[in-house]
Amino acid sequence: MSKAHRGKGIQELANGGRGQCPVCKKTGVKLLYEQEIEGQKTKICKICKATLANKK
């Protein structure tokens, strides 16, 4: 089966979905996961999402 459209959704985002994570301050990571932090919805990286999920 063809995988020609893989990642097409994030290509349409600004900078290909990459930026600086507001939690860990890493730059150039994919910000794909929406999380509520301090009452605001922000996009965070995969590692921070897993860290917050494990703390619950």
N, CA, C and O atoms as CSV, one atom per row, in Angstrom:
chain,resi,resn,atom,element,x,y,z
A,1,MET,N,N,0.829,-1.172,0.000
A,1,MET,CA,C,0.000,0.000,0.000
A,1,MET,C,C,0.880,1.244,0.000
A,1,MET,O,O,1.917,1.278,0.663
A,2,SER,N,N,0.475,2.237,-0.725
A,2,SER,CA,C,1.269,3.452,-0.893
A,2,SER,C,C,1.239,4.319,0.360
A,2,SER,O,O,0.244,4.365,1.083
A,3,LYS,N,N,2.345,4.997,0.595
A,3,LYS,CA,C,2.452,5.892,1.742
A,3,LYS,C,C,2.758,7.310,1.273
A,3,LYS,O,O,3.507,8.039,1.924
A,4,ALA,N,N,2.178,7.694,0.145
A,4,ALA,CA,C,2.479,8.986,-0.470
A,4,ALA,C,C,1.960,10.169,0.329
A,4,ALA,O,O,2.509,11.265,0.218
A,5,HIS,N,N,0.926,9.983,1.124
A,5,HIS,CA,C,0.312,11.105,1.838
A,5,HIS,C,C,0.714,11.169,3.306
A,5,HIS,O,O,0.119,11.924,4.075
A,6,ARG,N,N,1.687,10.408,3.695
A,6,ARG,CA,C,2.099,10.387,5.098
A,6,ARG,C,C,2.737,11.727,5.475
A,6,ARG,O,O,3.662,12.187,4.805
A,7,GLY,N,N,2.247,12.346,6.536
A,7,GLY,CA,C,2.780,13.616,7.011
A,7,GLY,C,C,2.251,14.832,6.275
A,7,GLY,O,O,2.734,15.943,6.493
A,8,LYS,N,N,1.275,14.644,5.413
A,8,LYS,CA,C,0.764,15.771,4.632
A,8,LYS,C,C,0.054,16.793,5.515
A,8,LYS,O,O,0.088,17.988,5.222
A,9,GLY,N,N,-0.584,16.344,6.581
A,9,GLY,CA,C,-1.318,17.246,7.474
A,9,GLY,C,C,-0.426,18.229,8.195
A,9,GLY,O,O,-0.827,19.367,8.437
A,10,ILE,N,N,0.798,17.802,8.550
A,10,ILE,CA,C,1.679,18.727,9.269
A,10,ILE,C,C,2.464,19.620,8.319
A,10,ILE,O,O,3.016,20.633,8.747
A,11,GLN,N,N,2.524,19.267,7.048
A,11,GLN,CA,C,3.205,20.130,6.088
A,11,GLN,C,C,2.448,21.428,5.889
A,11,GLN,O,O,3.040,22.447,5.535
A,12,GLU,N,N,1.155,21.399,6.113
A,12,GLU,CA,C,0.334,22.590,5.937
A,12,GLU,C,C,0.439,23.553,7.114
A,12,GLU,O,O,0.061,24.718,6.989
A,13,LEU,N,N,0.946,23.087,8.254
A,13,LEU,CA,C,1.117,23.953,9.421
A,13,LEU,C,C,2.319,24.873,9.223
A,13,LEU,O,O,3.161,24.636,8.357
A,14,ALA,N,N,2.385,25.913,10.028
A,14,ALA,CA,C,3.522,26.835,9.950
A,14,ALA,C,C,4.804,26.102,10.330
A,14,ALA,O,O,4.839,25.393,11.336
A,15,ASN,N,N,5.833,26.268,9.550
A,15,ASN,CA,C,7.142,25.625,9.753
A,15,ASN,C,C,7.039,24.109,9.793
A,15,ASN,O,O,7.866,23.458,10.433
A,16,GLY,N,N,6.062,23.539,9.138
A,16,GLY,CA,C,5.910,22.086,9.113
A,16,GLY,C,C,5.563,21.512,10.473
A,16,GLY,O,O,5.847,20.344,10.741
A,17,GLY,N,N,4.949,22.317,11.342
A,17,GLY,CA,C,4.571,21.853,12.671
A,17,GLY,C,C,5.700,21.909,13.674
A,17,GLY,O,O,5.560,21.413,14.792
A,18,ARG,N,N,6.808,22.499,13.297
A,18,ARG,CA,C,7.963,22.549,14.197
A,18,ARG,C,C,8.077,23.912,14.870
A,18,ARG,O,O,7.629,24.930,14.343
A,19,GLY,N,N,8.684,23.898,16.039
A,19,GLY,CA,C,8.881,25.132,16.777
A,19,GLY,C,C,9.532,24.847,18.118
A,19,GLY,O,O,10.194,23.822,18.282
A,20,GLN,N,N,9.351,25.734,19.070
A,20,GLN,CA,C,9.912,25.574,20.408
A,20,GLN,C,C,8.821,25.122,21.362
A,20,GLN,O,O,7.763,25.746,21.451
A,21,CYS,N,N,9.079,24.043,22.068
A,21,CYS,CA,C,8.110,23.516,23.028
A,21,CYS,C,C,8.052,24.456,24.239
A,21,CYS,O,O,9.092,24.810,24.794
A,22,PRO,N,N,6.849,24.861,24.652
A,22,PRO,CA,C,6.749,25.786,25.788
A,22,PRO,C,C,7.062,25.134,27.133
A,22,PRO,O,O,7.295,25.841,28.114
A,23,VAL,N,N,7.070,23.811,27.200
A,23,VAL,CA,C,7.321,23.121,28.468
A,23,VAL,C,C,8.814,22.870,28.672
A,23,VAL,O,O,9.382,23.280,29.684
A,24,CYS,N,N,9.451,22.195,27.709
A,24,CYS,CA,C,10.859,21.815,27.869
A,24,CYS,C,C,11.825,22.777,27.192
A,24,CYS,O,O,13.038,22.666,27.371
A,25,LYS,N,N,11.297,23.725,26.412
A,25,LYS,CA,C,12.078,24.767,25.723
A,25,LYS,C,C,13.008,24.216,24.641
A,25,LYS,O,O,13.937,24.912,24.231
A,26,LYS,N,N,12.787,22.996,24.171
A,26,LYS,CA,C,13.581,22.470,23.057
A,26,LYS,C,C,13.134,23.144,21.770
A,26,LYS,O,O,11.953,23.449,21.602
A,27,THR,N,N,14.070,23.374,20.867
A,27,THR,CA,C,13.742,24.018,19.602
A,27,THR,C,C,13.811,22.998,18.471
A,27,THR,O,O,14.544,22.012,18.551
A,28,GLY,N,N,13.041,23.249,17.426
A,28,GLY,CA,C,13.056,22.392,16.250
A,28,GLY,C,C,12.336,21.077,16.421
A,28,GLY,O,O,12.577,20.150,15.647
A,29,VAL,N,N,11.457,20.955,17.408
A,29,VAL,CA,C,10.708,19.718,17.619
A,29,VAL,C,C,9.295,19.887,17.065
A,29,VAL,O,O,8.798,21.005,16.933
A,30,LYS,N,N,8.659,18.764,16.743
A,30,LYS,CA,C,7.298,18.809,16.227
A,30,LYS,C,C,6.334,19.065,17.372
A,30,LYS,O,O,6.352,18.354,18.376
A,31,LEU,N,N,5.499,20.073,17.222
A,31,LEU,CA,C,4.511,20.444,18.237
A,31,LEU,C,C,3.144,19.992,17.732
A,31,LEU,O,O,2.432,20.752,17.076
A,32,LEU,N,N,2.787,18.755,18.042
A,32,LEU,CA,C,1.584,18.163,17.474
A,32,LEU,C,C,0.499,17.880,18.505
A,32,LEU,O,O,-0.645,17.622,18.132
A,33,TYR,N,N,0.825,17.921,19.775
A,33,TYR,CA,C,-0.106,17.470,20.804
A,33,TYR,C,C,-0.654,18.662,21.573
A,33,TYR,O,O,0.098,19.426,22.179
A,34,GLU,N,N,-1.965,18.809,21.539
A,34,GLU,CA,C,-2.615,19.931,22.204
A,34,GLU,C,C,-2.876,19.550,23.662
A,34,GLU,O,O,-3.464,18.504,23.938
A,35,GLN,N,N,-2.444,20.387,24.578
A,35,GLN,CA,C,-2.564,20.130,26.011
A,35,GLN,C,C,-2.944,21.413,26.711
A,35,GLN,O,O,-2.520,22.494,26.303
A,36,GLU,N,N,-3.738,21.308,27.759
A,36,GLU,CA,C,-4.101,22.484,28.539
A,36,GLU,C,C,-3.073,22.680,29.645
A,36,GLU,O,O,-2.930,21.841,30.534
A,37,ILE,N,N,-2.362,23.800,29.578
A,37,ILE,CA,C,-1.328,24.124,30.562
A,37,ILE,C,C,-1.632,25.498,31.122
A,37,ILE,O,O,-1.714,26.476,30.378
A,38,GLU,N,N,-1.798,25.572,32.426
A,38,GLU,CA,C,-2.096,26.820,33.139
A,38,GLU,C,C,-3.333,27.505,32.565
A,38,GLU,O,O,-3.366,28.729,32.436
A,39,GLY,N,N,-4.341,26.721,32.222
A,39,GLY,CA,C,-5.601,27.263,31.742
A,39,GLY,C,C,-5.637,27.624,30.269
A,39,GLY,O,O,-6.671,28.075,29.777
A,40,GLN,N,N,-4.536,27.437,29.553
A,40,GLN,CA,C,-4.494,27.750,28.132
A,40,GLN,C,C,-4.155,26.491,27.344
A,40,GLN,O,O,-3.350,25.668,27.779
A,41,LYS,N,N,-4.786,26.354,26.172
A,41,LYS,CA,C,-4.468,25.226,25.306
A,41,LYS,C,C,-3.251,25.583,24.468
A,41,LYS,O,O,-3.262,26.570,23.733
A,42,THR,N,N,-2.213,24.783,24.581
A,42,THR,CA,C,-0.997,24.983,23.805
A,42,THR,C,C,-0.585,23.669,23.171
A,42,THR,O,O,-1.014,22.601,23.609
A,43,LYS,N,N,0.235,23.742,22.157
A,43,LYS,CA,C,0.752,22.548,21.508
A,43,LYS,C,C,2.121,22.246,22.090
A,43,LYS,O,O,2.970,23.130,22.210
A,44,ILE,N,N,2.328,20.966,22.454
A,44,ILE,CA,C,3.582,20.535,23.068
A,44,ILE,C,C,4.163,19.360,22.288
A,44,ILE,O,O,3.501,18.794,21.418
A,45,CYS,N,N,5.401,19.002,22.605
A,45,CYS,CA,C,6.080,17.906,21.914
A,45,CYS,C,C,5.655,16.556,22.505
A,45,CYS,O,O,4.986,16.494,23.537
A,46,LYS,N,N,6.053,15.500,21.837
A,46,LYS,CA,C,5.670,14.144,22.200
A,46,LYS,C,C,6.236,13.741,23.566
A,46,LYS,O,O,5.556,13.071,24.344
A,47,ILE,N,N,7.457,14.138,23.857
A,47,ILE,CA,C,8.099,13.767,25.116
A,47,ILE,C,C,7.396,14.422,26.303
A,47,ILE,O,O,7.180,13.779,27.331
A,48,CYS,N,N,7.040,15.691,26.164
A,48,CYS,CA,C,6.344,16.396,27.240
A,48,CYS,C,C,4.936,15.844,27.440
A,48,CYS,O,O,4.446,15.790,28.568
A,49,LYS,N,N,4.290,15.439,26.364
A,49,LYS,CA,C,2.957,14.844,26.460
A,49,LYS,C,C,3.018,13.556,27.283
A,49,LYS,O,O,2.168,13.320,28.142
A,50,ALA,N,N,4.026,12.726,27.016
A,50,ALA,CA,C,4.187,11.470,27.743
A,50,ALA,C,C,4.525,11.732,29.203
A,50,ALA,O,O,4.047,11.027,30.092
A,51,THR,N,N,5.345,12.742,29.449
A,51,THR,CA,C,5.732,13.088,30.824
A,51,THR,C,C,4.517,13.548,31.620
A,51,THR,O,O,4.344,13.139,32.768
A,52,LEU,N,N,3.682,14.384,31.035
A,52,LEU,CA,C,2.487,14.861,31.717
A,52,LEU,C,C,1.485,13.726,31.927
A,52,LEU,O,O,0.805,13.696,32.953
A,53,ALA,N,N,1.381,12.803,30.990
A,53,ALA,CA,C,0.465,11.670,31.123
A,53,ALA,C,C,0.916,10.730,32.228
A,53,ALA,O,O,0.079,10.165,32.932
A,54,ASN,N,N,2.226,10.549,32.397
A,54,ASN,CA,C,2.752,9.648,33.425
A,54,ASN,C,C,2.644,10.254,34.814
A,54,ASN,O,O,2.601,9.516,35.799
A,55,LYS,N,N,2.600,11.571,34.920
A,55,LYS,CA,C,2.490,12.227,36.224
A,55,LYS,C,C,1.090,12.087,36.813
A,55,LYS,O,O,0.924,12.170,38.030
A,56,LYS,N,N,0.060,11.872,35.951
A,56,LYS,CA,C,-1.310,11.786,36.439
A,56,LYS,C,C,-1.543,10.537,37.249
A,56,LYS,O,O,-2.652,10.314,37.734
